[in-house]
Amino acid sequence: MRVEARRPVEVVEAVVGAAGRGVLARGAGRSYNDAAQNGGGALVTQPEPTITIDPTTGRATASAGATIEQVLSVLVPHGRFVPVTPGTRLATIGGCVAADVHGKNHHRDGSWGEHLTAIELVDGHGDRRHLDPVATPSEFWATVGGMGLSGIILSATFDTIPIRSDQLAVTTTRTGDFDATLAALAEAEDGHRYAVAWVDTSATGSRRGRGVVSGGDHLDAADAARGSGEMAYAPGSPIPVPPTVGRGPALIRPATIRWFNRLWYHKVPRRATEVPTSIGAFFHPLDGLGRWNRLYGRRGFVQYQSVVPAPDDVLAQLDALSAGGATSALTVVKRFGSASPAMLGFPCPGWTLAVDVPTAVPRLAATLDRLDRIVVEAGGRIYLAKDGRTSIPAVARMYPRLGEWRRAVDKLDPQGRFQSDLARRLGLRTGGPT
Ligand SMILES: Cc1cc2nc3c(=O)[nH]c(=O)nc-3n(C[C@H](O)[C@H](O)[C@H](O)COP(=O)(O)OP(=O)(O)OC[C@H]3O[C@@H](n4cnc5c(N)ncnc54)[C@H](O)[C@@H]3O)c2cc1C
């Protein structure tokens, strides 16, 4: 059952009236898995966006259903920017808080929750609660990264960062192997607020791990003339991928992935170059193509994202993927900074790897199980907003604060009203299958 709650009282009614399979908040459904699904239960969306900003302090409050795009269209003309943005502008503020999302600036600015000053939540008693990191730290940090299982967020208040242009200066560097990729990434992180590496998984032998490293900063006033000259944010409509593409043979498949990787690598100039780049092109490139998932055909793809303490653990995963014939169309590596206090937060110090692999790859499940073992043995974890297939014991080892989180959530929701397919599959609330 879907509930479109236009007022907080309707959210309260949905929570109090929840039956056996419970209730769950859904944002824009941009998580790559079953986190925002609740088969047989209720799903609550909040379609009325409200966004306010205090122009003096730059502190903003947004309703949970407001998207990053809607928030940016209010902030940018005021010369402000969200403290963290995921790789899609379509994610909602509720979804960003519930997954404690990270962005290309994690090494410097941490995750979304670290910029929040308050959350308004409807808990499992149906009570409207004001949560903040000082007065209610346990409830607050169980909700940040809590995947919607502590309650339904009505709104969030967060600090924003000042910007003086709506463009960024982005420097792109091509690297010859994995060591060079890591070195360029470290340099980009030292010199830039935003840094990320794309890795060419088609390259083997001495070129294994080669890639393209980008470092970016918001242009400052002196450079503003190179930007659009106006502080505005209008990302435009995406180019749609027609439905017929999704019904035909997959355009992204192992053979085409190898070509795509090579082309992408060689399109970048050999020498580092700096180019003024729009917010959309730098932060949300995939949103430029509407329904890009159709390119993977009927069977789709799996996204796997991990964080591990050392670069060797990233290489071990890349090697395991390669050995399993699981070529990734889009492979991203980035170093995370320190972890937020969120009990189920994903980012922690180390190296994150994200890969997109077509589901049609033979024995993919066994290959991803192998990746899980590498990650667990290394002391790492995989991202709960992206996993669709890991095991209950693996999650227990990846998230050592799961017990602490359960105790905090049990207080907010003693009757277990908040449920999701993800929570049932991984026994998040109970420790076992439900
Ligand atoms: C192209 C693309 C790029 C991405 N890049 C990144 C990235 O760089 N970094 C990153 O961290 N993530 C990234 N993601 C993942 C995405 O940002 C997260 O999954 C985010 O949670 C999606 O927000 P949503 O509004 O779509 O939430 P949904 O997918 O609808 O929900 C996600 C979770 O949030 C909960 N939730 C949503 N709204 C509320 C609410 N009001 N109250 C309580 N809980 C709520 C849901 O119950 C669910 O558990 C990316 C996803 C895509 C598709």
The ligand as an SDF file (V2000), in Angstrom:
LIG
                    3D

 53 58  0  0  0  0  0  0  0  0999 V2000
   23.2180    7.1870   -9.9980 C   0  0  0  0  0  0  0  0  0  0  0  0
   23.3450    7.0200   -8.5040 C   0  0  0  0  0  0  0  0  0  0  0  0
   24.4540    7.5120   -7.8710 C   0  0  0  0  0  0  0  0  0  0  0  0
   24.5870    7.3510   -6.4840 C   0  0  0  0  0  0  0  0  0  0  0  0
   25.7080    7.8560   -5.8850 N   0  0  0  0  0  0  0  0  0  0  0  0
   25.8480    7.7530   -4.5420 C   0  0  0  0  0  0  0  0  0  0  0  0
   26.9630    8.3340   -3.8830 C   0  0  0  0  0  0  0  0  0  0  0  0
   27.8330    8.9140   -4.5190 O   0  0  0  0  0  0  0  0  0  0  0  0
   27.0300    8.2260   -2.5310 N   0  0  0  0  0  0  0  0  0  0  0  0
   26.0640    7.5980   -1.8050 C   0  0  0  0  0  0  0  0  0  0  0  0
   26.1880    7.5520   -0.5710 O   0  0  0  0  0  0  0  0  0  0  0  0
   24.9840    7.0420   -2.4000 N   0  0  0  0  0  0  0  0  0  0  0  0
   24.8680    7.1090   -3.7440 C   0  0  0  0  0  0  0  0  0  0  0  0
   23.7510    6.5800   -4.3600 N   0  0  0  0  0  0  0  0  0  0  0  0
   22.7500    5.9280   -3.5160 C   0  0  0  0  0  0  0  0  0  0  0  0
   21.6620    6.9190   -3.0570 C   0  0  0  0  0  0  0  0  0  0  0  0
   22.1830    8.1930   -2.8260 O   0  0  0  0  0  0  0  0  0  0  0  0
   21.0790    6.4360   -1.7320 C   0  0  0  0  0  0  0  0  0  0  0  0
   20.5590    5.1310   -1.9100 O   0  0  0  0  0  0  0  0  0  0  0  0
   19.9350    7.3330   -1.2190 C   0  0  0  0  0  0  0  0  0  0  0  0
   19.4730    6.7830   -0.0150 O   0  0  0  0  0  0  0  0  0  0  0  0
   18.8020    7.4230   -2.2150 C   0  0  0  0  0  0  0  0  0  0  0  0
   17.8550    8.3720   -1.7510 O   0  0  0  0  0  0  0  0  0  0  0  0
   16.3050    8.1560   -2.0760 P   0  0  0  0  0  0  0  0  0  0  0  0
   15.5730    9.3900   -1.7150 O   0  0  0  0  0  0  0  0  0  0  0  0
   16.1270    7.6730   -3.4730 O   0  0  0  0  0  0  0  0  0  0  0  0
   15.9490    7.0360   -1.0400 O   0  0  0  0  0  0  0  0  0  0  0  0
   15.2290    5.5980   -1.2380 P   0  0  0  0  0  0  0  0  0  0  0  0
   16.0340    4.7850   -2.2030 O   0  0  0  0  0  0  0  0  0  0  0  0
   13.7900    5.8400   -1.5810 O   0  0  0  0  0  0  0  0  0  0  0  0
   15.3800    5.0370    0.2190 O   0  0  0  0  0  0  0  0  0  0  0  0
   16.6400    4.6910    0.7300 C   0  0  0  0  0  0  0  0  0  0  0  0
   16.5040    4.4220    2.2270 C   0  0  0  0  0  0  0  0  0  0  0  0
   16.1750    5.6410    2.8630 O   0  0  0  0  0  0  0  0  0  0  0  0
   15.0210    5.4670    3.6550 C   0  0  0  0  0  0  0  0  0  0  0  0
   14.2630    6.7290    3.6380 N   0  0  0  0  0  0  0  0  0  0  0  0
   13.9180    7.4650    2.5630 C   0  0  0  0  0  0  0  0  0  0  0  0
   13.1830    8.5270    2.9530 N   0  0  0  0  0  0  0  0  0  0  0  0
   13.0840    8.4570    4.3040 C   0  0  0  0  0  0  0  0  0  0  0  0
   12.4140    9.2290    5.2950 C   0  0  0  0  0  0  0  0  0  0  0  0
   11.6850   10.3020    4.9890 N   0  0  0  0  0  0  0  0  0  0  0  0
   12.5060    8.8320    6.5710 N   0  0  0  0  0  0  0  0  0  0  0  0
   13.2080    7.7270    6.9320 C   0  0  0  0  0  0  0  0  0  0  0  0
   13.8470    6.9640    6.0330 N   0  0  0  0  0  0  0  0  0  0  0  0
   13.7870    7.3080    4.7380 C   0  0  0  0  0  0  0  0  0  0  0  0
   14.2510    4.3380    2.9940 C   0  0  0  0  0  0  0  0  0  0  0  0
   13.3780    3.6940    3.9220 O   0  0  0  0  0  0  0  0  0  0  0  0
   15.3960    3.4370    2.5590 C   0  0  0  0  0  0  0  0  0  0  0  0
   15.8180    2.6150    3.6080 O   0  0  0  0  0  0  0  0  0  0  0  0
   23.5800    6.7040   -5.7320 C   0  0  0  0  0  0  0  0  0  0  0  0
   22.4340    6.2090   -6.3890 C   0  0  0  0  0  0  0  0  0  0  0  0
   22.3130    6.3760   -7.7670 C   0  0  0  0  0  0  0  0  0  0  0  0
   21.0860    5.8400   -8.4520 C   0  0  0  0  0  0  0  0  0  0  0  0
  1  2  1  0
  2  3  1  0
  2 52  2  0
  3  4  2  0
  4  5  1  0
  4 50  1  0
  5  6  2  0
  6  7  1  0
  6 13  1  0
  7  8  2  0
  7  9  1  0
  9 10  1  0
 10 11  2  0
 10 12  1  0
 12 13  2  0
 13 14  1  0
 14 15  1  0
 14 50  1  0
 15 16  1  0
 16 17  1  0
 16 18  1  0
 18 19  1  0
 18 20  1  0
 20 21  1  0
 20 22  1  0
 22 23  1  0
 23 24  1  0
 24 25  2  0
 24 26  1  0
 24 27  1  0
 27 28  1  0
 28 29  2  0
 28 30  1  0
 28 31  1  0
 31 32  1  0
 32 33  1  0
 33 34  1  0
 33 48  1  0
 34 35  1  0
 35 36  1  0
 35 46  1  0
 36 37  1  0
 36 45  1  0
 37 38  2  0
 38 39  1  0
 39 40  1  0
 39 45  2  0
 40 41  1  0
 40 42  2  0
 42 43  1  0
 43 44  2  0
 44 45  1  0
 46 47  1  0
 46 48  1  0
 48 49  1  0
 50 51  2  0
 51 52  1  0
 52 53  1  0
M  END
$$$$
